[in-house]
Amino acid sequence: MGGVFGFGWLILLIVVNVVAQKKPSINIYSKCLGNIMRLDVGPLGGNLLEVSVLNNSTTVLTQSLASQCGFSVKIDNLGNAIIFVSLQNCFADNVNDESFTTTINLRLHGNQMLEDELYQVTKTCPYMAWASREIVCERNYMEVSVKSVSPGRPVPDDVTVGDPKRAAGERIMKVNEARRRGYGISNTPTRLVLRAPLFSPETYIQTVAGVPMTVLKTATIFENKWLATQIDAAAACPLMEGSVSFTPHSISWFLPRRIDPLISSGHIKLLEVHMGVDGQRLDVAEMAARRYSMSVNDLYIVTEIPVGAVGGHFKSRVQEGQYFTAYTIEPMLELLWSEDSKKDTRYKVLLPITTPFLPQPPQVIDYTVPEEQIFKVLLGPFCADVALINITFSSEVLSVADCIARGLKIQEHMSPKSCSKVFTLEVPFTDHSVQQMKEMGMSVYSLELTFGLLVMWQFAPFSHTAYLEARFVNNVPPSVSGGCDYINFYILVKYGTPGFTFKTLVGNRMLTSSLAQQYNFMDNGTHFSFTVPFSAPDVVIEAVEKSSIRSRLDVSLRSPDTNNNIDKFAVACDFFSTLTECFPNGTITTMAMKLESVPSLELSQLTLRDATCGPSYSDDRYAYFVFTGNSCGTTRTFLRTMMVYENEISLPAPAMKSETEDSEPEYELKVACYFDIHTDHAVAFNSRPRRSEPYANNGIEELQVEMRLALDDAYNTFYRADYIPMFLRQPLYFEVELINSGKPDVSLELADCWATLADDRTSLPKWDLISHGCANPGDPQKVIFHPVLPDTRVQNPLNFKRFEIPMFAFTKDEKNLSRQVFVHCDVVICDVTNPAGRACNVRCSDQDAGMKGQKPDVSEGQSINSLTSGPMLIS
């Protein structure tokens, strides 16, 4: 039993109200658990914990004194101590058998460098739910407490121990002799308590329903002048051998439902059955979470515990140089029964269970990637009580600290699962312990090493040997190059040596299959190429000139394992672009671009000189402005032969202040339009008599507009027009397109959009979504407008409009939900160069809607087209 108490039995507990003489380096927690209490102390860190009990004087607790006085302790493989104390221990301050207080001193022994740490802990546990008889079975003692028929009497002189029916018979001892032999006997205000070591000479083994149990029977006689009273007390505790069975994945514990040595009558009634771990009861939900199970049949109370379940832990052992592991747990069963409805018995047993030790040879996994020039090896798994001490190379032995000092990378990894600790080691090919040789045009690197390991609680060393080898050809890494013309960047990537794996980044994005398709990816086996338009989102803008944009494309090739750059390439080119357009009628359009030097710039905050004149459209790459020569603070200057209209784009003062605080340069873009004021145009004409009266034919041009519903906000995939499923509270993404207009100065604008439950546009009820080009301000779930950027499908963003309805829930009445919904829109086709009316320059007061300014007007030259989408089927 000495092994049970770990560190030479200088250990014990008591709980709570900790008064420390210095800042504690260990954690101390306590719980009152019915007729016992529990103290958790740790981690001890390999130090010795000495426990002394305080009761008028200080008594150091030893192994024999612990079993006599009601103390037990266990230490797990991480050095955490769990100590159990009987409430009726020898040193408790007992107040009327209702309150029990124990005070002890804890001394954590230091070393030559550190002083001892001292703690005094006191715990008071109330307990009044006494049964007529209470039996506790601990790992080192058994205790029986019975209700006394002579309360308040002193402890008698004689006690009879043993069973007269057995061959060994019974033995009558004086109480002092019984105490010298390790028995604990006391008489509390209302109870008689007897405690004995689990395997004292007077105990015997009795098989109960096939389960071996340690049994002790006693009789205590109280005498006075005319009357003698005898109190019988018996205890029976199960042994693990014979009551527990194992499978590779589970533990089964069988406890007899009827424990004959403790029953004097023919009939008992089982009132309560509780299961727990480490003295703590568990409810049904906690048992289910840990996958424990408990069942009661006519013969047994059966407990099933999965190997590795929460509440236990794995431990290691070295046997004949081999590594073994076992799972250990201390379940508890607590029973309450009555005999003939007169006396009740509370029976509590804490049974330490350890599965058989099984061999678990460590595994060596070689993760070496030869191209990285580093040996990478993983060793494991081990339980948490295993430490890596040293590594033996071909010519030397290095401790872990020496390995790290030499530049070798050693790491310990521990996952939440038990016995899942692994060690990883990285050794560069350049380390002198690595052997190198040439073989048939290949470089061969090899490394022999032996890991020195230690099971800490057992102080048992063991080792494991590994041999690593890496072969590779001197690879030619992949490379990237490229150039540009007046509209595109052209990138060429050479694969290098076959089998060389890498990933390609275009700007900050991975070159995926979908992105490669957008960039016209081509591959011939030895290299691949792709083309990136200068306006692509992966291109950064370095500078903007009057008639050109300086853009740069960054391309890098990276290792998929280390993410390190294999090759990096950047190309910058000037692309011709007309950022500002001046129209004869005085309309001016200009575009402001996001520059790499001003990364935090919000383009939507840019304005012209007049701060109320913001962009007509903006996204994270550019802002588009439309204004006239006599608005937005535009100035006019006359030169000799030219008339100049000038404005500038910048941040308003408050926004500029916040930007400059980040040490970024100020953003300012000059806008100028030059008109020749002295150009003469000669017009020649002649006249002749009119032969007939003038007449005119109507000119008709048909423009087709289509509305569709997208699957998501990427607007790449769309639902079929004949079947549009829809789910309550799921956003809907609409796209409206002016089909094949072929005119860059024609734009599509939304006038009004609404939803109905019928195909008829005028049916009721009706829900307004967009009103006069802006989100309906009365809708709590307002429409969200999405920007449209040019891509392979969208050639002219002005011909598209996209919006999102955050959630859809239409009802005919308060109880019945409609099964289909129709969305209708009126759209306006207008000329962006004609400022008459404001339909092409929609400005809304709601900033969240993505537009600014005033609501649209429709002039005579603009037409209204009507669209309907649906039905959308609600699911």
Secondary structure by P-SEA (a helix, b strand, c coil): cccccccccccccccccccccccccbbbbbbbcccbbbbbbcccccbbbbbbbbccbbbbbcaaaaaaccccccccccbbbbbbbbccccccccccccbbbbbbbbbbcccccccbbbbbbbbbbbbcccccbbbbbcccbbbbbccccccccccccccccccccccccbbbbcaaaaaaabbbbbccccbbbbbbccccccbbbbbcccbbbbbbbbbbbbbcccbbbbbbbbbbbbbccccccccccbbbbbbbcccccccccccccccccccccccccccaaaaaaabbbbbbccccbbbbbcccccccbbbbbbcccbbbbbbbbbbbbbbbbbccccbbbbbbbbbbbbccbbbbcbbbbbbccccccbbbbbbccccccccccccccccccccaaaaaaacbbbbbbbccccccbbbbbbbccccccbbbbbcccbbbbbbbbbbbbbccccccccbbbbbbbbbbcccccbbbbccccccbbbbbbbbcccccccccccccccccaaaaaaaccccccccccccccccccccccccccccbbbbbbbbbbbccccccccbbbbbbbbbbbccccccccccccbbbbbbccccccccccccccccccccccccccbbbbbbcccccbbbbbbcccbbbbbbbbbbcaaaaaaaacccccbbbbbbbbbbbccbbbbbbbccccccccbbbbbbbbbbbbbbbccccccccccccccbbbbbccbbbbbbbbbcccccccbbbbbccccccccccccccccccccccccccccccbbbbbbbbbbcccccccccbbbbbccbbbbbccccccccbbbbbbbbbbbbcccccccccccccccccccccbbbbbbcccbbbbbbbbcccccc
